[in-house]
Amino acid sequence: MPELPGRVCSLGLLSTAAGRSDESGKNWLHSLAKGKREGVAPVLDTLLDRWYTDEFLRARPDVVKQRKQKGDRYTN
C-alpha cells in the first residue's frame, strides 16, 4: 500500500496457494465477498473441515464452538 505506508505495521498472508483452478478461484472470491459483507463468522462453517479432521470435529465440539465465537467478534 504505497499510498499509506505509515498506516500498515504488518501483513499476514492467509489461505495462500501456489495456484487455483478457475472454479476454486471463483469459490474463494465468493467467500471473500461474503466475509466482507457479513463478517468472518458465516464463512467459518465452510472452513472448519479444512482446519480440523472429522474426528476432531465430533470429539471436541467445545473447541469448535469456542473458535466460532472468536470469529463472531469480527462480524460487521
C-alpha positions as CSV (number, residue, x, y, z in Angstrom):
1,M,0.0,0.0,0.0
2,P,2.4,2.7,-1.2
3,E,-0.2,5.4,-0.6
4,L,-0.5,4.7,3.1
5,P,3.0,3.5,4.2
6,G,2.6,4.9,7.7
7,R,-0.6,3.0,8.4
8,V,0.5,-0.6,7.8
9,C,2.5,-2.1,10.5
10,S,2.2,-5.8,9.5
11,L,0.7,-8.0,6.9
12,G,-0.3,-11.6,7.0
13,L,-0.8,-14.0,4.1
14,L,-3.8,-16.2,4.7
15,S,-5.0,-19.3,2.9
16,T,-2.3,-19.0,0.2
17,A,-1.9,-21.5,-2.6
18,A,0.6,-21.9,-5.4
19,G,-2.3,-22.0,-7.8
20,R,-6.1,-22.4,-8.1
21,S,-8.4,-23.8,-10.7
22,D,-10.9,-21.3,-12.2
23,E,-13.7,-22.9,-10.1
24,S,-11.6,-22.8,-6.9
25,G,-10.7,-19.2,-7.6
26,K,-14.4,-18.2,-8.1
27,N,-15.4,-20.0,-4.9
28,W,-12.6,-18.3,-3.0
29,L,-13.7,-14.9,-4.3
30,H,-17.3,-15.6,-3.3
31,S,-16.1,-16.5,0.2
32,L,-14.1,-13.3,0.4
33,A,-17.0,-11.2,-0.7
34,K,-19.3,-12.9,1.8
35,G,-16.8,-12.3,4.5
36,K,-16.5,-8.6,3.6
37,R,-20.3,-8.3,3.6
38,E,-21.2,-10.4,6.6
39,G,-18.0,-10.8,8.6
40,V,-15.9,-13.8,9.4
41,A,-18.4,-15.9,11.4
42,P,-20.6,-17.0,8.4
43,V,-17.6,-18.1,6.4
44,L,-16.1,-20.2,9.3
45,D,-18.5,-23.1,8.8
46,T,-17.1,-23.6,5.3
47,L,-13.5,-23.6,6.7
48,L,-13.8,-25.8,9.7
49,D,-13.5,-29.0,7.8
50,R,-10.2,-27.7,6.3
51,W,-8.8,-26.8,9.7
52,Y,-10.0,-29.9,11.7
53,T,-10.4,-33.5,10.9
54,D,-13.9,-35.1,11.1
55,E,-12.8,-37.0,14.1
56,F,-11.8,-33.8,15.9
57,L,-15.0,-32.0,14.9
58,R,-17.0,-34.8,16.5
59,A,-14.8,-35.3,19.6
60,R,-14.3,-31.6,20.5
61,P,-17.4,-29.6,19.8
62,D,-16.3,-27.3,22.7
63,V,-13.2,-26.2,20.8
64,V,-15.1,-25.7,17.6
65,K,-17.7,-23.6,19.4
66,Q,-15.0,-21.5,21.0
67,R,-13.3,-20.9,17.7
68,K,-16.6,-19.9,16.1
69,Q,-17.3,-17.5,19.0
70,K,-13.9,-15.9,18.3
71,G,-14.9,-15.4,14.7
72,D,-18.2,-13.7,15.8
73,R,-16.1,-10.9,17.2
74,Y,-15.1,-10.0,13.6
75,T,-18.7,-9.9,12.2
76,N,-19.6,-6.5,10.9
